[in-house]
Amino acid sequence: MLYVMTMIAYKFRFYPTSAQEQALCKMFGAARWAWNTCLAWRSAAYTLDGESVSGMSFSKELTWLKTLEPFSWLKEIPTVVYNQALRDQDKAFSAFFAKRARYPKFRRKGGPESIRFQLNQRTVMSNFRDGELLKLHGLGKIDVCWSRKMGGVPKMVTVRRDASGRYFVSMTVETVVDPLPQKTNAVGIDVGLKDIVVTSDGMKTGNPRHLRKAEKKLKRAQRQASRKVKGSNRRKKAVLKVAKLHAKVADTRADFLHKLSTGLIREYQIIAIEDLSIKGMARGRLSRSVADAGLGELRRLLTYKAEWYGRNLVVIDRWEPTSKVCSECGHKMDSMPLTVREWTCPECGSDHDRDVNAARNVLTAAMVGRTKGSAQSAKARGVEGSGAVPPVTARNQPR
């Protein structure tokens, strides 16, 4: 039986005691101090002397600083907290030099915080039991809400505190994912803002508009926060209230997209979607609605879930005229404004729902091989293609 061996990240919420919360506050501050101090040191070394230094070089300086009286507080924090923060900075600079990211920034107090712990694999059995126990250096046993078993032993544990004050622990393990039973059906998907997903079968999901529904509460909470004196406890409470509202919006959106993507993966063997430019859509006047819909996140979820569960995700070229082509006879309209939601084909007389017709054309384009970067799509735009397109039903099954 074919299966997928992959790395899966698990995220669990936990509730620290008052002592653990104080210890975590110190650790977050120490990791932030190490990051900022090392970043300033590296920037100064390069600007003044043209010297490139690493985070591990600063680790030696950190050892010396611990011997000084003004920095004696550094000894109270586990060394792994500093080392992981410096390793993260080295990765950030590697991404910057590879032109995959911008220059690393200084971290500020407040907002989301995170630290990492490395589990000693020689003593991991006494500190970790899947679904039962997790002990971290400097914190002891933490009260984790185990919602599922991971099926493996992690090497690294990330502790996060979000802007709303919730604490989470994240762990990545290598585990086996069993594919779903094979099917013979296929579906085309048209994504948009009126309906997040419209399928070629005629199913419409609607658009929950999570942020829009919370706008009144958010507006009131933000207005109340702006009236409080900066630095006061009342302002901190008001800002926390705003953060909790945003966290609720993010959680409900993620829940909706996960259920939607999982339902599609379970129902269909072949899923065809358009290669939309989400970043381009987010620059227009509908940017707020595009961000609220989470179209890019839906694409990401479908991509990795299809790989896990043995499904075929086919991405057609974004320049395919799916909305203004009749899915029955292939007649192409000269124009199709967004205000037109239903139309009748002048060639064959078929009545069309704009989105359902587009989804059917997406499926047709996928089945004939007009996928992203294909020669057919490139030829239609007057540019050269990149080569032949493999059949839609062909898939490199994971072993």
N, C-alpha and C positions, 0 to 999 in steps of 0.2 A: 504494500500500500504506500502510495506517495505521501510525503509529509513535508512540512516546512520547518526547518530549524532556524530560528531567528532570535534576535534580541528584543525583548519586550520590556518597556518601562511601566512600572506599577506605582501608583500614587495613592497614599492613604492619609487620612486626616488623623491627627493625634492631639491629645489634650495634656499639656504639660502641667505639672504641679507648680505652685508659686515659686519654690526653690529652683525648679528646672527652668521656669520662665526667666528668672533673674540671671541664671547661668547662660541661657541662650542669648539674652540681651547683651551680656558681656562678650560672648563669642562673636555675635554679629558685629559689634563695635570693633573688636580686635581684628576681624577679617577685613572690615572696611578700612581700618587704619593701615594695615599691612598693604592692602591694594593701593591706596592713595599715596602712601609714603614711597612705595617702590616705584609707582608710576612717575612721581615727581623726580625721584633719583635718576631713573632711566632717561627721562626727558632732558634733565640738566646735564647728565653725562654726555649725551649725544650732542646737545646744543653747544656746550662749552668746550668739550674735548674731542668731539667726533667719535666717541667710544660707544660701542653697542654692548650693553650688559644684559644679563638675563635675570629672571626672578630667582633662580637658584643662587646667583651671585649675591643677591640681597639677603638670601637666607643665612649666609655666613655673617653678614653685617648684623642681622637680627640676633644671632647667637651672642655676638659681642655686646649689643645693646642691653641684653638681659642682665649683664653683669653690672650695669650702671644703676645707681639708686633711683633716678627719675623714671626709669623704665622697668622697675622691678615688677610692676603689675603684669608685664608680659608673661611672667612665669606662671601666672594663675590660669592661663588659657592653654589647652592641649596644643602641642606643636603641630598636630595634623591639620588644625584649622588654618594656621599660617601657610603651611606648605601647600595645601590644596588651593588656597587663594592665589598664591604665587604661580602655581602651575596653570591655573585658569588664565592668569595674565599672560603667561608665555604663549598659550594657545591663541589668545586674543591678538597678540602681536604677530603670530604666524599667519593668522587670517588676514591681518592688515597688510603684511608684506606680500601675501599672495593675491591681494586686491579683491578679497572676498568680503571685507568688512572695513569700516572706518577706523580711525585712530581711537584706541581705548580712551574712555572718559573716566573722570573721577567719580567716585560713588558718593552719594549724599545721604545724610541721615534722614530716616523716615521713608515710608514707602516699602516696597517688597525687599526682603533680605534673604540671603541664603548662605549656607556653609556646607561643607562636605566632610564626611568621615570615611576613612578607609577601614574596612573590616579585615582584621588579621585572620587569614585563612587557616592558620594553625590552631587558633582558639575560637574559631567562628561557631563551633557547635555549642559553646557555653554562652554565646552572646546572641545567637539567632536560631530560632526555630520557626519554620514557615507557618504563618498563620497563628502563631502563639506568642513568640517572644522576640524582643529586639532591645538590646542594650548598647548604649553608645558611651564612648569615653568622655567622662566629665559630666554625664547626665544620668547614667544608670539606666534602669528599665523605664521605658516610656510607654504610655498608655495609647497604643495604636488601635484604631478601628479597623480590624482586619475584615474586609469585605469579600476577600477571596484568597485562595492559596496561589502562590506564584509558580510553584513547580521547579524551583531552582534556588541556588544560594548566591546572593549578590556579593560583589566585591567592593562596591562603593554605595554610600548612603548619603543622599542630599536632604538636608533639613531646610524648609522654607517657611517664611512668615509673609503672608500677603498683605496688601494694603489695608484690608479689613480686620487684621489681627488674628486670622486663622493660621494654624500651624499644620504643615504637611510634611510627610516623609516620602521621598521618591527613591526607588531601587530598580535597577535594570538587571535582568537575568536572561540567560540563554535557555530557551525552552522550545518544545515541539508544539506546533500548531497543526492539528488534523484538518485537511481540506474538507469542504462540504461535498455531499454527493453531486456528481456531475449531472447537468441538465442540458437540454437541447434548445432552450428558448433564448431570445435576445430582445433587447429593449433599447430604444433611443431616448435620450433625455435632453430636454430643453430647459435651461435654467434662466431665471429672471427675477424680477422684483415683485411683480404681481403675484406670481406663484414661484416659490423657490425651485420646485421641480415639477415639470409636466412631462409625462411619459408618452411614448407612442401608442400605448394602450388606452390613453385618455384619462389617466389618473392625475389629479392635481392636488398638490400638498397645501396650497395657500401660503401665505407669508405671515408668521406670528408677529413680526415687528416687535421684538422684545424690548428694544431701546425706546421705541415710540410709546409703548404702553407705560413705561416707567418715567416718561419725560416730566409729567406733572410733579411727581414725588421728588425727582432729581432737581428740578428747578427750585422747588420750595426748600429742599435741604441745602442746596448750594447758596441760595440767597441768605438763609439763616447763618451758614458758615461765614459768609463774607462780612456779616455784621458783627461778628465776635472780634474781640481784641486779639491781635496777633501775639502768639506765645502763651495765651491763657489756656487753662484747662477746658473751659467751655468751648473754645475754638477747636481744641483737639478732639473733643467729643463730637462736635458738629462735623468735622472733617471725616472722622471715623464713620459717621452715619452715611455720608456721601459714598465712602468707599464700600460700605456694605451693600448699598443699593446697586452700585456698579458690579460688585461680585455676584449678586443675584442675577443680574441681566446676563453676565457672561456664563454663569452656570446653566441657566435655562436655555440659552442659545446652544451651548455645547451638548446638552442633553437631547435637544431636538435634532441636531445634525447627526449625532451618533445613532439615534434610533432610525433616522431616515436612511442613512448610508448602510447600516446593518440590514435593514429591511430589503433594500435593493440588492445587496450582495446575496442574501439568502434566496431571493425570489428568482433571479435571472443568472444565466451562465455568461452571456455577453452583454456588456453595458457600454453603449456608445454615447460619448459626450463631445461637446465642442471645446476647442482650445481657446477659451476666451481670455482677453487681456484684462484681468481683474484690476491691476494697477492703473491701467489706462481709464477704466470705468470709474475708479475711485478718485480720479482727478477732476471729474465733471461736477455738475450741479447736483447730481444724485449721489455724491460721495458718502454722505451720511447713511443713506438707505443701502448702498452697496456694502458698507462696513457692517451694518446691522444684519444684513442677510447672511454674511459669512460664506460667500460663494467660493472663495479660495480655500477655506477650511474644508468645505464639502468635497472639493476635488482632492485634497490631500487625504482625507479619510477614505474615499473610494479607492485611491491608488494603493495604499498599503493593505487595506482589507481584501482587495481583489488578489493581491499577491499572496496573502496569508491563506485564503480559503479556496484557491484554485479557480478563480474567475478570470474572465478576459475583459479588461478595460481598454476600449478602443477610443482614441482621441482623434477626431476629424479636424481638418484644417479650419481655422477661424474665418477664412474668406469664403467659405461655402455659402451660397445664397439660400439658406434653409427657410427663411420666412416668406420669401416671395416666389417660391417655386411650388407648383401644384404637385402634391404627393401622389396624385392619381395618374395624371397624363404627362407631367414634366414641363408644362407650360410655365414660362418665366415672366412674371409681371415686371413692368418697367420700374415701378417704385412701390414701396409698402410702408407708409408712415406708421409710427408707433401708435397713433390714435386708432388705427384700423385693427380691431380685435377679431372680426369675422369678415370673410369675403367669399365671393363665388368666382370660380374659375371661368373666364370667358370662353375657354376652349372646349372643356368637357362638361361644364355646368355643375361641378362638384362644389358643395358648400364646405367651407373649412373654418375651423377654429384656428386662429393664428398660431398659438403655441403648440397645439397638438399636431398641426401640419408640420411645423418646424421640427418637432421631435421625430416624426416619421421620416422626414428628409435626412435627419441626422443618422438614423438607423440605416437608411438606404445608402448613404455615402460611406458608412462604415463597412457594409457588406460588400460593396464593390471595390473597396480598397482606397477610397479617397481620404486617407488619414493625414495627420499632421506631417508636413514636409514631403508629401507624396508628389510624384511627377504629374499626376492629373491636376491636382490643385495648383501646383506651381505654374503649369501650362495655362490654366485659366486666368492667372494673374499676369501672364506675359513674361515669366521668369523661368529659369532652368530648374528642373527638379533635381532631387538629391539621389535618385535611384529607384529601384523597384520596391514595391510595398509587399510585405509578406501577407499571406491570406489571413483573414480575420480569425478563423478558427484555429490557426496554429498558435501554440503557446509552449514556451519552454517550461515544462513542469518542474518545480523545485524537487530536489531529491534529498 
